Amino acid sequence: MISAFFIFNQKGEVLISRLYRTDFKRSIADVFRIQVVSNSDVRSPIITLGSTSFFHVRVNNLYVVAVTKTNANAALVFEFCYRFINICKSYFGKIDEESVKNNFVVIYELIDEINDFGYPQNSEIDTLKTYITTESIVSSDYAAEESSKITSQATGATSWRRADVKYKKNEAFVDVIEIVNLSMSAKGNVLRADVDGHIQMRAYLSGTPECKFGLNDKLVIDKNDRGGSDAVELDDCRFHQCVRLNDFDASRTISFIPPDGEFELMRYRSTSNVKLPLRVIPTVTEIGTTQVSYTITLKANFSNKLSATNVVLRIPTPLNTTTVDCKVLSGKAKYAPSENVVVWKLARVQGGQECTFTAAATLTSTTTRQVWARPPIDVDFQVLMFTASGLIVRFLKVFEKSNYQSIKWVRYLTKASGSYQIRF
Amino acid sequence: MSIRAPRKGENYELSVDLNSEYREKRKDAIKRTIASMTVGKDVSGLFPDVLKNMQTDDLEQKKLVYLYLMNYAKTQPELVILAVNTFVKDTDDPNPLVRALAIRTMGCLRAEKIIDYLCDPLQKCLRDENPYVRKTAALCVAKLYDLKPELVIDNGFLEQLQEMISDSNPMVVANTVAALTDIHIAATSQPSTSSSDPAIFVITTNILNKLLIALNECSEWGRVAILNALARYGAQDEKESEHICERVVPQFQHVNGSVVLAAVKVIMIHMRGVHREDLIKQLVRKMAPPLVTLLSSPPEVQWVALRNINLLLQKRPDILSNEMRVFFCKYNDPLYVKVEKLDIMVRLATEKNVDALLSELKEYASEVDVDFVRKSIKAIGQTAVKIDEAAERCVNVLLELIATRVSYVVQEAVVVMKDIFRKYPETYEGIIPILCANLDELDEPEAKASLIWIIGEYAKKIDNADELLSIFVDTFTEESYSVQLQTLTAVVKLFLKKPDSSQGIVQRVLNTATKDCDSPDVRDRAYIYWRLLSMDPAAAKAVVLAHRPPISIPRTTVAPALLEELLGEVSSLASVYHKPAETFVGRGRVGADSVRKGTEEADDQFSTQKALQTVVAGQQAENLLDFDDAPALDGQPKGLAATEVLSQTPAAANLLAGTSSNPLDDLVSIFGSGGGLAPTSAVPFGPGSAIPGRGGFGFGQPMSPAPATPAIQQQHQPQDDLLGLF
């Protein structure tokens, strides 16, 4: 049970405060400011003082805080905070101090709608948008009728979908987005490589369509070889609440009535046979105490019909670096002293291509004996039409009473941001 | 009537605008009023003006006025009565959103005067044809109970809620379950004040089936509420337990982490009733992948999951046996996640994966965050103690780390080496010279004490042991107590092993310790040694050089009974803290903190507490071992041992404390010496049961933040207790 909900800015000023229960006074916000905001060394997302527990999530210099006095469900509280953040992003495009201040009226409406007496209520963005809008609704007879529809949607068995959706052209877009997590040791061994995938769907379908979705997966849980040779092992899947979990548990079919518009159909995780799109071979040597030389080779390990875009390598330099002399044939490399990295940007890397980066960093001499920690090289990139796990969408079938034809589009994207790390 | 504000200033302007003849201007003024309210300005004086704007067709404006009312109803009970009429009218509005809003807000007003007017509309709303209104009304009953339980009972709302469990709409069922659970908790936690039967929400087989049906249809949050209720159900027989497990397992695939953890909880509870081996195996196997997936959630959720995985592993160590790699730390993980991952990695370490683990740990030991580095080195030591075959490899890694000559790395490595010497006596003597070479580097008490212990233990094999120890004897009075105690013991050991060459030094140390030392604890120990040595050297040998029990890494950090209790509360705060809920939650909602006292008192600084807990869990054994003259009774260390543990606490607290602050340490050390003054009052402190809330008052209490810092009411109570105790 969440007793109170606050949003603080970085200075600890209260932007939003809502007490759901009466076991706190408004002044509880001051306690949080003293204990967390003004404390530079907070090392736990939950702080308990006396019998009061503060759960906080930081986002863009805001603190989203939930307070409770009970033995609350910690996972639920954090999931709720993140849901709130997502709702705000969807409503205002971003969540920061400015957007919270400009929209506080809507935010109050929202937090009252998604939480009552400390218990989270319906928080489906699509549904919320039908009755909490930035323009005001005037209650009239017409609105009453409309509201009935809304409320039955908000509480119905398919709370995520209106019944009367109509499109001229029935389309469904499926985006398979994979985030590759890699950590590679200095010797080039893969310590950990896995894929966090999610399948994003945009459904513009009329009526109440019944969808069936198929992938080339064979779940590790269920090890009978139904999948065939090109089957991908998914370690685990998690689904949007529209997917019938019982069907999935019984027969591994993914069937659902989709929400209207964009939603995340499923998330999955794969750890076996992860194809690493980019291979990085670093050679970094410390020459004496005043110089570090870098030779870094980047290889694109995928079909030459495809290409990686927005490739950014962040190559750490020692803290006492003064200048870095970089030589690259492709892309641009620049030393960013504030972050202690050399940023090497390549707009495009064709499949099979190989790029090299050489640099020499000059260091000032220091008296401290502290060795350089050598943080890993971080690589960000995007590769379209490529999945690191090898996952392919086999089919998406749409059944609807009126039997219309629907067009389906599938896109694949593999990317990494902050999770593709090579040690050296 | 309330006193009018002066005819100028912000509030006056607002009041003028609130009474404006233009709709837009009024609405704008309401918004500004709410904005002022949010930042903490007192706008209660505008109550009558805001109230005038309540009667409107504009839903947004209505919501704003209601928001204002909820905040100030308590301060202006006389005026709230004026709003009642509108509220009651709104509960008859044709628009279900308005009806729900009215009933929701009335429940939040919390003014005695208005409560009596609430019952009739509530009665009506509970039977509303619209499920949205019904679900709101269900929670309103819980609100009413919170305020005036008699009204709920007299009006038969409870019976009505019981009926609503059979509602056709799953969301209504979920909220009804939430409301009933809430009332149930409130009623059972305050049996004295509640006149009703405490068992308000008993889940029968009939209800069970309804819940299982609703589970698959309702929203994510509703599922959590229903799963919580299922966790409370006591299954009749094995078949029923199996049935529940089978119905709940699909929830593992839900995208919302709290649903997954709630399902894990239900399974863990009802698995107790399942005896079919294959089913248990299947359930455990199905549990693993969703748990691992939780690690790709946002860091906070990840942390909650990790803390729970830690608990689950203590119960079922095999659950994630092949998954160690997923716990490897990412460079940019927050510290609290990294620390927790380390702990789990050590738990999962086996002979097969130890190489991968060691190379990871070595990597972490070169990172920048000092606390994390120390924790990683500690983990290497724990691995060495846990896996005999890997000990040598661990020692080699430690030697490589010592070679870096980074001060805190060396110090931590020395501390860890001590454990390894303790576990594998006589095996790694070869590296003693390397350790001794770093003698000058050491400036932390714990590292010093560890090295001195090693020197004392191997005095016979170290030629210049007397020279090395005399360095510490020379500075005896300047050292911290733990170092003093250790020096004292080591010198006595040296004397017993090489009586000829060390007569002088032992005399010197005993003299200093008994005459110039201000710690009674050190003095006491010195006197004991002195007497032993002068009366009966053989007895001294038997006591000081006694065989010590072997150490091992405790498989569990909490007592078995507590573990079972915590597994029944997976994903709650209790499971995150690994402590029973009573230690940090007051009984009942109103007088929560005043009810409790004594050793059961809550420890305030949980982050510190939690960090300590993890450290001490590993350290416990070794702390007790430092204390050489204890009889070989692991389970019941006497006063001295307890003091020693305490005196080491500041270091440990600093090491990992979530919010370490100096006054805190002071408090601890005061406490430490306090314990020393009364060595007979031993703190019961078994290894394996790491600093639990129960019994471990020695730790919990002094960790509370310094009295001066926060102005929280509830904190005064524990502080008083603290002072009262000593």
Interface residues (C-beta under 8 A of the other chain):
Chain A: M1 E13 V14 L15 I16 S17 R21 T22 D23 R26 A29 D30 V31 I34 Q35 N39 D41 V42 R43 S44 P45 I46 I47 T48 L49 G50 S51 T52 S53 F55 V57 T68 K69 T70 N71 A72 N73 A74 A75 L76 F78 E79 F80 C81 Y82 F104 V105 Y108 E109 D112 D116 F117 Y119 P120 Q121 N122 S123 E124 Y131 S136 I137 V138 S139 S140 D141 A143 A144 S147 S148 I150 T151 S152 A154 T155 G156 A157 S159 N181 S183 S185 L191 R192 D194 D196 V220 I221 D235 D236 C237 R238 F239 H240 Q241 V243 R244 L245 N246 F248 D249 E264 M266 R267 R269 T271 R369 Q370 V371 A373 R374 P375 P376 D378 G418 S419 Q421 R423
Chain B: K31 I34 A35 T38 V39 G40 D57 D58 L59 E60 Q61 K63 L64 L67 D93 P94 N95 P96 L97 V98 A100 R104 G107 C108 R110 N130 P131 Y132 V133 K135 T136 L139 A142 K143 D146 N169 P170 M171 V172 N175 A178 D182 I185 N216 E217 S219 E220 W221 V224 A225 N228 V249 P250 Q251 Q253 H254 V255 N256 G257 S258 V260 L261 A262 R285 K286 P289 P290 V292 T293 S296 P298 P299 E300 V301 W303 V304 A305 R325 V326 F328 K330 Y331 N332 L335 Y336 A356 S359 E360 E363 S366 E367 V368 T404 R405 V406 E569 S571 S572 L573 A574 S575 V576 Y577 A581 F584 V585 G586 R589 V590 A592 D593 A602 D604 Q605 F606 S607 K610 A611 L656 A657 G658 T659 S660 P705 T709 P710 A711 I712 Q714 Q715 Q717 P718
